[in-house]
Structure formats: structure tokens, C-alpha cells
Amino acid sequence: MYSLLIKNCQLVDGTGEPPRKADVAIQGDKIVNIDQSINIEAESVIDAGGKVLAPGFVDLQNHSDSYWQVFDNPRFDSLITQGFTSIVIGNCGASLAPLLSHDALLSVQKWHNLEGTNINWQSFSEYIEELSRHRFACNVASLVGYSTLRRGIVGDQVRSLEKEELAALKKFLSESIDAGAFGMSSGLSYSHEIIISEIELYELAKILTQKKALFSIHLRSEGSEVSEAVEESLDIARSTEVNLKISHFKVRNENNWQKFEEVIQKIENAYHKGYNVHFDAYPYTAIWQPLYAYLPRWAIEGGRQVMLKHFENPTQKNKILAYLNNLNVKFPSMLVASTANKLNFMGKTIGQIAKNMEVSSEQAVLHIIQNGGSEVLVFEESLNPDQVKQAIFHPLSFVATDGGGFPETVKDKLVHPRCFGSAPKFLHMALAENAMPLEKAIKKLTSGPAAKIGLKKRGEIKIGNFADLVIFDPAKISSQASYQNPYQFSQGIDYVFVNGKPALAEGKLTSQLPGYVLRKS
């Protein structure tokens, strides 16, 4: 007797092969039988009624650790309800381990207030063990954040590493991968990674290549210098043969959109030359990032305290304002997603705030950064819709959330709707606009990212693989989340199974937490 039998499904197995009618049997956490018709008894039988059965989706670009949702909301409601069964955290240079000093954890402060946080681990091995003591709805894998590593050694100092410091960095990276990390991420546009030299990146990329681990790079620029930033990343891949993924690939701001075709061509050329390079993207035209990231690099080097001193100096402040004035960013329409409680501007545009304060939008930006605490996040409509479509449907892309797993009940801040709707929105676009066959779209969410990161026995519906599965109605699947009201679950997904157990049943969360903490092998 099987533990679960799914009958009458349109099987899309994740390999890119066309759909076929099939029944699928599960025993425990594994798929044990796939056939046109299975008539053996099972403890639980689900009639899919001709709906699609796909592998569970894999989110390569997830920030549930940075937003602290791995501890605050292990149900990962917004991820499960859009079909994600495995997530990869530790992205954009920030991970929760290894913590080589008190300063190491500061790399996540732009996303989450760390006051009162209790940490009982230091090494990556201890972190994985701590995660394993918790239960999650999704499977959880992690990268090592380069900013976390680096700040653990040099703190808030922004400088080149000494020879001994680089040796220590390489040692801790190597140990972390041996302990189960799937690779390393870097956030090259953030204040503590801006000055990182290519030599440092090459040295660490060599370790990743040796250990067959991923290098996930948040580009140094997604705007005026995006071509140079892509070239830098590709040069690392060429020199070290590292497995490279460019995170949340995009070209920001209208005056830079003409660069899109050039940088896409660079990536394609590199791939055809044999580089192991891909990128992930999300199906939205607005970005979500810390407000301080719009400041000139010299103003944010050295961390928040140094930045605030610049604000207090009239000459430096005027230089910053002049820079913002010439940035070609539409600050007035920018929506504030979150600030500290003492300055709650959530849901207001910077233009509205500036009008109420009777100052310019640029002056309002500095006021919000100065008084809104370390967690000031904004939405900015800065992407070309046609280029977003080109990115998500590109043969070298995967679709990821670049978000976190949030409950429906959080109301103290706005989150990007991609946290709730990336996969359904992508699938709806693929089907409604005939942009891509269903089987190809599913591959971008399943076996493609699983193979890129090295997840074993996941991403394909295959006998012997783990039973991470999604049942959905292709005629109804869609996202309901918006920027002003992101806390809305997607529609059209009926069941989500993680390791053979239902995390979503008949469209409703079950509160089961069947996910595993995954380790690189």
C-alpha cells in the first residue's frame, strides 16, 4: 500500500518534456511509481482531475534568512502558496553564518532589526545544526555571504584585506562549504563590498570551483555601469571556471535600458564559449532595496555611522544632494515600504513626504535615511516591462522571488509582491501570452535551478526522487499581490507536497512543516 496516490494528472515532470497523462505513487518521502494508470491501494488518494502535477518549485534567490522569516515564520506561507518547496538563502553577500565576530551579522541589518536577537551559533556547521533543530514548510539550503565573512574579519572597515586576512577568509569559506553550504554569494553594490578587489573574488572563486559550489553574484552595478559589472562577473567565470549565477538580473532606469541587449549578448557569448553562467530574474518592474543604496559610494563606505556624519557636515551633505539631483531617479514616485517605528512613512511616496515637509524629494530622502533607522526599504518602478519579459523567458534564466516567506497577517511593513506571486505570475504570463510552452516554463522553476545549485533528487518527477510536488490549474493560476497590498496569496494552486507530506491541501495551508535542511554533498 502506498502512502499517497495522485491520479488523473497532467504530468509535467520538470525535464522540459511535453505533458502526459499519468498517475504518481508516493511512499514516505519518495516517488515510487509513475504509470498511466496505477490501481494499487493507498492511504490517501487525490484525483487531480486533469490538472497539472509538477515538481515543487526551487527558489534560488531567497532572503528568508535576511528577513528573519526562517525563525519568525517557518511555515513560509507566501512561498508554499505559490508552489515553492525548496529555497536557497544566504544571498547577496549576507548569510547568518559563519559569525566570526559581532560585526558579521550586521550585513543583514538593512533588511531586519537585530535588536534583542538571540544567536547561539558561530560557525556554519553550528548554524546548520541549529536550523536542523527547527522545522520548516520548505526545504532550506544556504549559501555563505561574502559580506558576512568579510565583516567578521575586518568589521566596519572598508579596506583591502591583508594577506593573513585573505587566508583566513578562504579557510572559513572552505570550512563552510564542507559543513554543507552550497556556495557563496556576493553583494558587490553594498557598502561593505564596493571596494572588494577582483583578486579577492578570484581567490574565493577558485575554492568554489574546486568544491563544485555556486558563486551567486549581485552585480556591482545594475545601472550606468551594468556592462562593466557583467564583464567583471564573466571574467571571474572565465578565469576560474566557477559555476556562476548573476542574481536578480536587470537593467535599471530608463536612461540605461539601451544597455540591456548588450549585456544579454555578453552573457550569451560567454555561455557559448563554455562558461557555466546563468541568471535569475523575477516578473516585476519595480525593485525593492535599501534607500541608502541610492547615495554615492563614498558616502556609504564605512557603514551607517560614517554615512550619518556626512549628513551632519553641510559641505558633504550638499555634495550628496547634488549627486541625488543628477541621478535620473524618480524619487517623488518612489514608495516607502518600511522604516523604523519612530518614523512610520510606510505606504507613502517620497513626493508626498517631501510636500508635507516642504522640502525637495532629495532632502526628504536624506531625512528618511537619517531618522528611519537601518531598515529603510523602498519600491522604485525602474525596469522596462519588455526587458523583464525577455529576462524571465530567456534560455539562460531561472525564475526566483528575491523575496522571503511571509505570513498573510504581517501589516507593519510592505513587502514586494514577488514574495507572494513570482511563480504564479510567471506561469500566468507564459500561458496567457503564449510566451513559452508550459513544460519549458516549469523547467525554469524546477530542474533548471535544482541542477544549478546541486540539489540531489529534486526538481524532477522521477522514481526515487523526493516527493516535492505541486498540483495546479493552468487556467486559473495567477498572482493577487500588489505593491500597496502584497499580503495576498496566489490562486490556482491546489496542493503542495514537501517530502511527501501536504503543506497546502485544497488551496489551504495545512500548518505541517515537512521540509528538510539541505546540505551540499
C-alpha positions as a Python dict, from the first residue, in 0.01 Angstrom:
ca = {
    (1, 'M'): (0, 0, 0),
    (2, 'Y'): (129, 345, -95),
    (3, 'S'): (113, 637, 145),
    (4, 'L'): (-17, 867, -131),
    (5, 'L'): (-152, 816, -481),
    (6, 'I'): (-217, 1105, -721),
    (7, 'K'): (-441, 1002, -1011),
    (8, 'N'): (-552, 1158, -1338),
    (9, 'C'): (-291, 1428, -1357),
    (10, 'Q'): (-133, 1608, -1648),
    (11, 'L'): (226, 1523, -1559),
    (12, 'V'): (487, 1789, -1635),
    (13, 'D'): (795, 1618, -1498),
    (14, 'G'): (1039, 1914, -1493),
    (15, 'T'): (1271, 1789, -1768),
    (16, 'G'): (1117, 2002, -2041),
    (17, 'E'): (935, 1707, -2194),
    (18, 'P'): (571, 1763, -2302),
    (19, 'P'): (289, 1690, -2055),
    (20, 'R'): (149, 1339, -2038),
    (21, 'K'): (-137, 1172, -1856),
    (22, 'A'): (-16, 972, -1556),
    (23, 'D'): (-70, 855, -1201),
    (24, 'V'): (206, 904, -944),
    (25, 'A'): (257, 699, -627),
    (26, 'I'): (446, 811, -317),
    (27, 'Q'): (577, 605, -28),
    (28, 'G'): (705, 809, 264),
    (29, 'D'): (909, 1097, 122),
    (30, 'K'): (990, 939, -217),
    (31, 'I'): (822, 888, -554),
    (32, 'V'): (799, 510, -607),
    (33, 'N'): (582, 461, -915),
    (34, 'I'): (477, 653, -1226),
    (35, 'D'): (240, 495, -1478),
    (36, 'Q'): (-56, 573, -1699),
    (37, 'S'): (-281, 402, -1450),
    (38, 'I'): (-199, 281, -1100),
    (39, 'N'): (-467, 82, -918),
    (40, 'I'): (-283, -25, -601),
    (41, 'E'): (-438, 91, -274),
    (42, 'A'): (-302, 395, -92),
    (43, 'E'): (-359, 556, 247),
    (44, 'S'): (-453, 877, 69),
    (45, 'V'): (-577, 919, -288),
    (46, 'I'): (-607, 1251, -470),
    (47, 'D'): (-784, 1280, -804),
    (48, 'A'): (-610, 1566, -986),
    (49, 'G'): (-894, 1586, -1236),
    (50, 'G'): (-663, 1654, -1527),
    (51, 'K'): (-478, 1939, -1355),
    (52, 'V'): (-103, 1979, -1381),
    (53, 'L'): (127, 1785, -1150),
    (54, 'A'): (473, 1944, -1149),
    (55, 'P'): (783, 1913, -934),
    (56, 'G'): (800, 2151, -640),
    (57, 'F'): (947, 2485, -740),
    (58, 'V'): (1304, 2578, -637),
    (59, 'D'): (1374, 2939, -534),
    (60, 'L'): (1745, 3002, -599),
    (61, 'Q'): (1730, 3364, -482),
    (62, 'N'): (1561, 3377, -143),
    (63, 'H'): (1607, 3608, 156),
    (64, 'S'): (1402, 3439, 427),
    (65, 'D'): (1711, 3447, 649),
    (66, 'S'): (1780, 3819, 600),
    (67, 'Y'): (1415, 3896, 681),
    (68, 'W'): (1441, 3655, 976),
    (69, 'Q'): (1144, 3455, 850),
    (70, 'V'): (1336, 3128, 899),
    (71, 'F'): (1272, 3186, 1269),
    (72, 'D'): (964, 3410, 1274),
    (73, 'N'): (758, 3225, 1013),
    (74, 'P'): (888, 2874, 935),
    (75, 'R'): (560, 2797, 754),
    (76, 'F'): (685, 3024, 472),
    (77, 'D'): (322, 3089, 382),
    (78, 'S'): (385, 3316, 84),
    (79, 'L'): (628, 3067, -70),
    (80, 'I'): (431, 2747, -15),
    (81, 'T'): (115, 2906, -159),
    (82, 'Q'): (296, 2980, -485),
    (83, 'G'): (445, 2630, -514),
    (84, 'F'): (798, 2664, -378),
    (85, 'T'): (918, 2355, -192),
    (86, 'S'): (1292, 2435, -172),
    (87, 'I'): (1461, 2768, -110),
    (88, 'V'): (1823, 2883, -120),
    (89, 'I'): (1908, 3152, 137),
    (90, 'G'): (2231, 3338, 216),
    (91, 'N'): (2209, 3557, -95),
    (92, 'C'): (2350, 3897, -196),
    (93, 'G'): (2651, 3871, 34),
    (94, 'A'): (2452, 3826, 356),
    (95, 'S'): (2413, 3498, 544),
    (96, 'L'): (2353, 3413, 909),
    (97, 'A'): (2685, 3226, 938),
    (98, 'P'): (2972, 3199, 993),
    (99, 'L'): (2977, 3472, 1257),
    (100, 'L'): (3346, 3542, 1300),
    (101, 'S'): (3275, 3846, 1517),
    (102, 'H'): (2986, 4060, 1640),
    (103, 'D'): (3007, 4271, 1322),
    (104, 'A'): (2943, 3976, 1091),
    (105, 'L'): (2567, 3978, 1141),
    (106, 'L'): (2541, 4347, 1052),
    (107, 'S'): (2521, 4252, 685),
    (108, 'V'): (2150, 4174, 734),
    (109, 'Q'): (2060, 4488, 931),
    (110, 'K'): (1937, 4665, 618),
    (111, 'W'): (1658, 4405, 599),
    (112, 'H'): (1581, 4326, 963),
    (113, 'N'): (1611, 4498, 1301),
    (114, 'L'): (1857, 4289, 1504),
    (115, 'E'): (1772, 4436, 1847),
    (116, 'G'): (1710, 4159, 2100),
    (117, 'T'): (1817, 3886, 1859),
    (118, 'N'): (1945, 3571, 2031),
    (119, 'I'): (2227, 3395, 1845),
    (120, 'N'): (2363, 3062, 1969),
    (121, 'W'): (2588, 2965, 1681),
    (122, 'Q'): (2916, 3085, 1533),
    (123, 'S'): (3044, 2851, 1263),
    (124, 'F'): (2843, 2750, 958),
    (125, 'S'): (2836, 2396, 1092),
    (126, 'E'): (2677, 2515, 1418),
    (127, 'Y'): (2429, 2725, 1219),
    (128, 'I'): (2319, 2427, 1011),
    (129, 'E'): (2280, 2221, 1326),
    (130, 'E'): (2066, 2496, 1481),
    (131, 'L'): (1848, 2515, 1169),
    (132, 'S'): (1811, 2136, 1183),
    (133, 'R'): (1657, 2169, 1528),
    (134, 'H'): (1378, 2375, 1375),
    (135, 'R'): (1103, 2262, 1140),
    (136, 'F'): (1015, 2432, 811),
    (137, 'A'): (746, 2403, 549),
    (138, 'C'): (1006, 2423, 268),
    (139, 'N'): (1340, 2254, 226),
    (140, 'V'): (1612, 2505, 317),
    (141, 'A'): (1961, 2529, 167),
    (142, 'S'): (2209, 2810, 228),
    (143, 'L'): (2497, 2992, 67),
    (144, 'V'): (2770, 3176, 259),
    (145, 'G'): (2752, 3554, 234),
    (146, 'Y'): (3079, 3722, 140),
    (147, 'S'): (2993, 4040, 330),
    (148, 'T'): (2920, 3827, 637),
    (149, 'L'): (3258, 3659, 606),
    (150, 'R'): (3448, 3980, 540),
    (151, 'R'): (3281, 4189, 811),
    (152, 'G'): (3353, 3911, 1056),
    (153, 'I'): (3722, 3972, 993),
    (154, 'V'): (3757, 4348, 934),
    (155, 'G'): (3435, 4476, 1094),
    (156, 'D'): (3308, 4807, 958),
    (157, 'Q'): (3642, 4892, 800),
    (158, 'V'): (3626, 4934, 424),
    (159, 'R'): (3973, 4844, 301),
    (160, 'S'): (4173, 4579, 120),
    (161, 'L'): (4250, 4260, 308),
    (162, 'E'): (4591, 4177, 442),
    (163, 'K'): (4749, 3851, 326),
    (164, 'E'): (4667, 3679, 656),
    (165, 'E'): (4308, 3804, 647),
    (166, 'L'): (4254, 3672, 296),
    (167, 'A'): (4396, 3337, 406),
    (168, 'A'): (4150, 3331, 696),
    (169, 'L'): (3862, 3421, 465),
    (170, 'K'): (3949, 3133, 232),
    (171, 'K'): (3977, 2895, 528),
    (172, 'F'): (3633, 2984, 666),
    (173, 'L'): (3472, 2967, 323),
    (174, 'S'): (3619, 2623, 266),
    (175, 'E'): (3505, 2502, 609),
    (176, 'S'): (3154, 2637, 549),
    (177, 'I'): (3117, 2451, 221),
    (178, 'D'): (3247, 2133, 381),
    (179, 'A'): (2980, 2185, 651),
    (180, 'G'): (2704, 2195, 389),
    (181, 'A'): (2692, 2540, 228),
    (182, 'F'): (2606, 2520, -143),
    (183, 'G'): (2834, 2808, -240),
    (184, 'M'): (2898, 3175, -178),
    (185, 'S'): (2708, 3493, -259),
    (186, 'S'): (2837, 3845, -302),
    (187, 'G'): (2654, 4178, -291),
    (188, 'L'): (2903, 4394, -476),
    (189, 'S'): (2688, 4709, -478),
    (190, 'Y'): (2652, 4726, -99),
    (191, 'S'): (2870, 4946, 115),
    (192, 'H'): (3099, 4678, 260),
    (193, 'E'): (3166, 4508, -74),
    (194, 'I'): (3204, 4810, -302),
    (195, 'I'): (3582, 4821, -274),
    (196, 'I'): (3640, 4446, -295),
    (197, 'S'): (3914, 4376, -548),
    (198, 'E'): (3891, 4123, -826),
    (199, 'I'): (4188, 3944, -668),
    (200, 'E'): (3981, 3863, -360),
    (201, 'L'): (3694, 3739, -574),
    (202, 'Y'): (3923, 3524, -789),
    (203, 'E'): (4084, 3363, -485),
    (204, 'L'): (3748, 3268, -339),
    (205, 'A'): (3604, 3163, -674),
    (206, 'K'): (3890, 2914, -710),
    (207, 'I'): (3779, 2745, -388),
    (208, 'L'): (3421, 2732, -515),
    (209, 'T'): (3540, 2572, -838),
    (210, 'Q'): (3743, 2312, -652),
    (211, 'K'): (3445, 2220, -439),
    (212, 'K'): (3195, 2238, -727),
    (213, 'A'): (2998, 2506, -547),
    (214, 'L'): (2796, 2801, -676),
    (215, 'F'): (2907, 3164, -695),
    (216, 'S'): (2598, 3387, -684),
    (217, 'I'): (2687, 3748, -769),
    (218, 'H'): (2477, 4057, -708),
    (219, 'L'): (2632, 4284, -972),
    (220, 'R'): (2839, 4585, -874),
    (221, 'S'): (2605, 4797, -1087),
    (222, 'E'): (2263, 4742, -1244),
    (223, 'G'): (2255, 5092, -1391),
    (224, 'S'): (2501, 5309, -1580),
    (225, 'E'): (2792, 5066, -1526),
    (226, 'V'): (2599, 4743, -1576),
    (227, 'S'): (2804, 4642, -1880),
    (228, 'E'): (3129, 4669, -1684),
    (229, 'A'): (2970, 4484, -1389),
    (230, 'V'): (2859, 4194, -1608),
    (231, 'E'): (3203, 4185, -1770),
    (232, 'E'): (3364, 4165, -1425),
    (233, 'S'): (3149, 3866, -1330),
    (234, 'L'): (3209, 3688, -1660),
    (235, 'D'): (3582, 3744, -1630),
    (236, 'I'): (3575, 3564, -1295),
    (237, 'A'): (3391, 3274, -1459),
    (238, 'R'): (3643, 3268, -1745),
    (239, 'S'): (3947, 3278, -1516),
    (240, 'T'): (3829, 3026, -1258),
    (241, 'E'): (3565, 2815, -1440),
    (242, 'V'): (3336, 2874, -1143),
    (243, 'N'): (2965, 2789, -1155),
    (244, 'L'): (2829, 3145, -1184),
    (245, 'K'): (2479, 3282, -1129),
    (246, 'I'): (2401, 3651, -1167),
    (247, 'S'): (2140, 3745, -910),
    (248, 'H'): (1810, 3922, -999),
    (249, 'F'): (1944, 4030, -1337),
    (250, 'K'): (1806, 4362, -1462),
    (251, 'V'): (1899, 4698, -1613),
    (252, 'R'): (1767, 4983, -1401),
    (253, 'N'): (1643, 5328, -1501),
    (254, 'E'): (1515, 5436, -1840),
    (255, 'N'): (1836, 5612, -1944),
    (256, 'N'): (2020, 5277, -1912),
    (257, 'W'): (1768, 5050, -2082),
    (258, 'Q'): (1955, 5066, -2414),
    (259, 'K'): (2234, 4865, -2245),
    (260, 'F'): (2012, 4560, -2197),
    (261, 'E'): (2074, 4395, -2535),
    (262, 'E'): (2448, 4449, -2499),
    (263, 'V'): (2474, 4280, -2159),
    (264, 'I'): (2243, 3994, -2257),
    (265, 'Q'): (2467, 3936, -2557),
    (266, 'K'): (2773, 3929, -2330),
    (267, 'I'): (2614, 3658, -2115),
    (268, 'E'): (2506, 3455, -2419),
    (269, 'N'): (2853, 3478, -2575),
    (270, 'A'): (3013, 3364, -2251),
    (271, 'Y'): (2778, 3066, -2227),
    (272, 'H'): (2851, 2962, -2585),
    (273, 'K'): (3223, 2980, -2508),
    (274, 'G'): (3168, 2721, -2236),
    (275, 'Y'): (3127, 2938, -1926),
    (276, 'N'): (2891, 2790, -1669),
    (277, 'V'): (2681, 3107, -1639),
    (278, 'H'): (2311, 3167, -1578),
    (279, 'F'): (2099, 3434, -1413),
    (280, 'D'): (1775, 3457, -1221),
    (281, 'A'): (1502, 3717, -1267),
    (282, 'Y'): (1156, 3800, -1133),
    (283, 'P'): (844, 3906, -1329),
    (284, 'Y'): (804, 4257, -1185),
    (285, 'T'): (906, 4605, -1298),
    (286, 'A'): (976, 4756, -955),
    (287, 'I'): (1283, 4698, -743),
    (288, 'W'): (1286, 4675, -361),
    (289, 'Q'): (1601, 4788, -189),
    (290, 'P'): (1752, 4994, 94),
    (291, 'L'): (1709, 5366, 39),
    (292, 'Y'): (2072, 5432, 132),
    (293, 'A'): (2179, 5240, -181),
    (294, 'Y'): (2097, 5550, -389),
    (295, 'L'): (2368, 5752, -215),
    (296, 'P'): (2710, 5800, -375),
    (297, 'R'): (2956, 5523, -295),
    (298, 'W'): (3191, 5747, -98),
    (299, 'A'): (2903, 5843, 131),
    (300, 'I'): (2824, 5486, 236),
    (301, 'E'): (3174, 5343, 257),
    (302, 'G'): (3245, 5267, 621),
    (303, 'G'): (2888, 5190, 726),
    (304, 'R'): (2592, 5375, 869),
    (305, 'Q'): (2771, 5580, 1136),
    (306, 'V'): (3018, 5724, 886),
    (307, 'M'): (2730, 5798, 649),
    (308, 'L'): (2540, 5988, 919),
    (309, 'K'): (2848, 6202, 989),
    (310, 'H'): (2847, 6306, 624),
    (311, 'F'): (2485, 6419, 667),
    (312, 'E'): (2589, 6642, 958),
    (313, 'N'): (2861, 6813, 756),
    (314, 'P'): (2697, 7090, 541),
    (315, 'T'): (2954, 7062, 264),
    (316, 'Q'): (2930, 6684, 240),
    (317, 'K'): (2552, 6695, 265),
    (318, 'N'): (2530, 6942, -25),
    (319, 'K'): (2754, 6713, -233),
    (320, 'I'): (2520, 6423, -163),
    (321, 'L'): (2213, 6630, -255),
    (322, 'A'): (2378, 6740, -579),
    (323, 'Y'): (2455, 6376, -660),
    (324, 'L'): (2093, 6272, -597),
    (325, 'N'): (1966, 6561, -812),
    (326, 'N'): (2169, 6434, -1107),
    (327, 'L'): (2091, 6065, -1060),
    (328, 'N'): (1797, 6046, -1305),
    (329, 'V'): (1591, 5864, -1043),
    (330, 'K'): (1224, 5948, -998),
    (331, 'F'): (1235, 5995, -620),
    (332, 'P'): (889, 6161, -591),
    (333, 'S'): (710, 5844, -711),
    (334, 'M'): (920, 5608, -500),
    (335, 'L'): (707, 5420, -243),
    (336, 'V'): (837, 5371, 111),
    (337, 'A'): (794, 5006, 209),
    (338, 'S'): (927, 5022, 565),
    (339, 'T'): (1101, 5245, 816),
    (340, 'A'): (1164, 5228, 1188),
    (341, 'N'): (853, 5265, 1406),
    (342, 'K'): (959, 5608, 1528),
    (343, 'L'): (927, 5739, 1172),
    (344, 'N'): (650, 5543, 1008),
    (345, 'F'): (617, 5654, 645),
    (346, 'M'): (504, 5313, 519),
    (347, 'G'): (290, 5333, 206),
    (348, 'K'): (368, 5698, 134),
    (349, 'T'): (562, 5821, -166),
    (350, 'I'): (872, 6028, -115),
    (351, 'G'): (697, 6304, -309),
    (352, 'Q'): (413, 6309, -54),
    (353, 'I'): (661, 6312, 234),
    (354, 'A'): (861, 6594, 75),
    (355, 'K'): (546, 6801, 18),
    (356, 'N'): (438, 6762, 381),
    (357, 'M'): (786, 6861, 498),
    (358, 'E'): (807, 7146, 244),
    (359, 'V'): (1146, 7024, 119),
    (360, 'S'): (1275, 6871, -204),
    (361, 'S'): (1240, 6499, -264),
    (362, 'E'): (1618, 6463, -236),
    (363, 'Q'): (1616, 6635, 104),
    (364, 'A'): (1334, 6406, 211),
    (365, 'V'): (1547, 6106, 110),
    (366, 'L'): (1824, 6211, 348),
    (367, 'H'): (1571, 6281, 626),
    (368, 'I'): (1418, 5935, 591),
    (369, 'I'): (1757, 5762, 586),
    (370, 'Q'): (1877, 5963, 885),
    (371, 'N'): (1568, 5913, 1100),
    (372, 'G'): (1418, 5589, 972),
    (373, 'G'): (1670, 5352, 1126),
    (374, 'S'): (1879, 5094, 944),
    (375, 'E'): (1579, 4919, 786),
    (376, 'V'): (1451, 5174, 531),
    (377, 'L'): (1329, 4997, 218),
    (378, 'V'): (1161, 5142, -90),
    (379, 'F'): (991, 5035, -413),
    (380, 'E'): (1102, 5200, -736),
    (381, 'E'): (946, 5145, -1079),
    (382, 'S'): (1266, 5140, -1283),
    (383, 'L'): (1254, 4838, -1515),
    (384, 'N'): (1141, 4810, -1875),
    (385, 'P'): (841, 4570, -1893),
    (386, 'D'): (954, 4423, -2225),
    (387, 'Q'): (1303, 4362, -2088),
    (388, 'V'): (1158, 4195, -1778),
    (389, 'K'): (974, 3954, -2008),
    (390, 'Q'): (1285, 3895, -2215),
    (391, 'A'): (1481, 3816, -1899),
    (392, 'I'): (1234, 3570, -1744),
    (393, 'F'): (1179, 3384, -2072),
    (394, 'H'): (1547, 3379, -2170),
    (395, 'P'): (1700, 3029, -2212),
    (396, 'L'): (1971, 3105, -1953),
    (397, 'S'): (1741, 3236, -1681),
    (398, 'F'): (1567, 3087, -1381),
    (399, 'V'): (1267, 3248, -1214),
    (400, 'A'): (1315, 3330, -846),
    (401, 'T'): (1145, 3551, -588),
    (402, 'D'): (1438, 3753, -450),
    (403, 'G'): (1199, 3768, -153),
    (404, 'G'): (1105, 3585, 162),
    (405, 'G'): (838, 3362, 312),
    (406, 'F'): (588, 3589, 488),
    (407, 'P'): (254, 3520, 657),
    (408, 'E'): (-65, 3682, 531),
    (409, 'T'): (-110, 3868, 861),
    (410, 'V'): (201, 4093, 868),
    (411, 'K'): (91, 4456, 841),
    (412, 'D'): (371, 4663, 994),
    (413, 'K'): (556, 4696, 663),
    (414, 'L'): (508, 4644, 293),
    (415, 'V'): (695, 4364, 121),
    (416, 'H'): (750, 4323, -251),
    (417, 'P'): (464, 4133, -417),
    (418, 'R'): (726, 3896, -561),
    (419, 'C'): (733, 3737, -213),
    (420, 'F'): (375, 3620, -275),
    (421, 'G'): (338, 3594, -650),
    (422, 'S'): (656, 3536, -854),
    (423, 'A'): (593, 3180, -973),
    (424, 'P'): (217, 3215, -1042),
    (425, 'K'): (269, 3548, -1218),
    (426, 'F'): (541, 3398, -1436),
    (427, 'L'): (332, 3092, -1524),
    (428, 'H'): (28, 3310, -1597),
    (429, 'M'): (238, 3527, -1829),
    (430, 'A'): (384, 3221, -2003),
    (431, 'L'): (41, 3066, -2066),
    (432, 'A'): (-181, 3371, -2120),
    (433, 'E'): (61, 3534, -2364),
    (434, 'N'): (177, 3209, -2529),
    (435, 'A'): (528, 3320, -2444),
    (436, 'M'): (660, 2975, -2359),
    (437, 'P'): (529, 2617, -2355),
    (438, 'L'): (421, 2502, -2010),
    (439, 'E'): (688, 2232, -1989),
    (440, 'K'): (966, 2483, -2059),
    (441, 'A'): (827, 2728, -1804),
    (442, 'I'): (811, 2455, -1540),
    (443, 'K'): (1172, 2359, -1608),
    (444, 'K'): (1279, 2717, -1522),
    (445, 'L'): (1123, 2672, -1179),
    (446, 'T'): (1230, 2314, -1109),
    (447, 'S'): (1507, 2101, -1263),
    (448, 'G'): (1692, 2404, -1401),
    (449, 'P'): (1759, 2575, -1065),
    (450, 'A'): (1793, 2239, -886),
    (451, 'A'): (2075, 2134, -1119),
    (452, 'K'): (2241, 2477, -1097),
    (453, 'I'): (2269, 2468, -718),
    (454, 'G'): (2327, 2092, -697),
    (455, 'L'): (2011, 1969, -525),
    (456, 'K'): (2005, 1592, -546),
    (457, 'K'): (1684, 1403, -628),
    (458, 'R'): (1476, 1719, -654),
    (459, 'G'): (1340, 1923, -941),
    (460, 'E'): (1213, 1626, -1146),
    (461, 'I'): (924, 1386, -1103),
    (462, 'K'): (1117, 1062, -1123),
    (463, 'I'): (1108, 731, -940),
    (464, 'G'): (1346, 752, -644),
    (465, 'N'): (1330, 1132, -619),
    (466, 'F'): (1186, 1316, -321),
    (467, 'A'): (814, 1380, -343),
    (468, 'D'): (819, 1760, -373),
    (469, 'L'): (511, 1818, -587),
    (470, 'V'): (265, 2087, -694),
    (471, 'I'): (-86, 2041, -833),
    (472, 'F'): (-226, 2347, -1007),
    (473, 'D'): (-488, 2456, -1258),
    (474, 'P'): (-313, 2623, -1554),
    (475, 'A'): (-635, 2807, -1643),
    (476, 'K'): (-658, 2971, -1301),
    (477, 'I'): (-304, 3020, -1179),
    (478, 'S'): (-229, 3386, -1109),
    (479, 'S'): (-83, 3627, -856),
    (480, 'Q'): (-308, 3852, -647),
    (481, 'A'): (-37, 4051, -468),
    (482, 'S'): (22, 4421, -536),
    (483, 'Y'): (266, 4685, -408),
    (484, 'Q'): (4, 4855, -192),
    (485, 'N'): (-144, 4524, -76),
    (486, 'P'): (118, 4250, -112),
    (487, 'Y'): (-23, 4015, 153),
    (488, 'Q'): (-246, 3815, -79),
    (489, 'F'): (-195, 3451, -165),
    (490, 'S'): (-188, 3337, -526),
    (491, 'Q'): (-472, 3149, -693),
    (492, 'G'): (-490, 2826, -888),
    (493, 'I'): (-260, 2609, -675),
    (494, 'D'): (-448, 2326, -505),
    (495, 'Y'): (-181, 2110, -343),
    (496, 'V'): (183, 2143, -247),
    (497, 'F'): (366, 1837, -115),
    (498, 'V'): (706, 1862, 52),
    (499, 'N'): (884, 1530, 106),
    (500, 'G'): (554, 1350, 51),
    (501, 'K'): (350, 1549, 304),
    (502, 'P'): (93, 1820, 224),
    (503, 'A'): (198, 2173, 314),
    (504, 'L'): (-100, 2301, 110),
    (505, 'A'): (-419, 2098, 60),
    (506, 'E'): (-728, 2208, -133),
    (507, 'G'): (-579, 2555, -158),
    (508, 'K'): (-529, 2597, 218),
    (509, 'L'): (-217, 2584, 434),
    (510, 'T'): (-202, 2272, 648),
    (511, 'S'): (49, 2405, 905),
    (512, 'Q'): (261, 2093, 850),
    (513, 'L'): (636, 2157, 846),
    (514, 'P'): (783, 1869, 641),
    (515, 'G'): (1085, 2050, 496),
    (516, 'Y'): (1442, 1930, 538),
    (517, 'V'): (1755, 2138, 598),
    (518, 'L'): (1968, 2053, 298),
    (519, 'R'): (2347, 2017, 294),
    (520, 'K'): (2576, 2015, -6),
    (521, 'S'): (2722, 1670, -59),
}
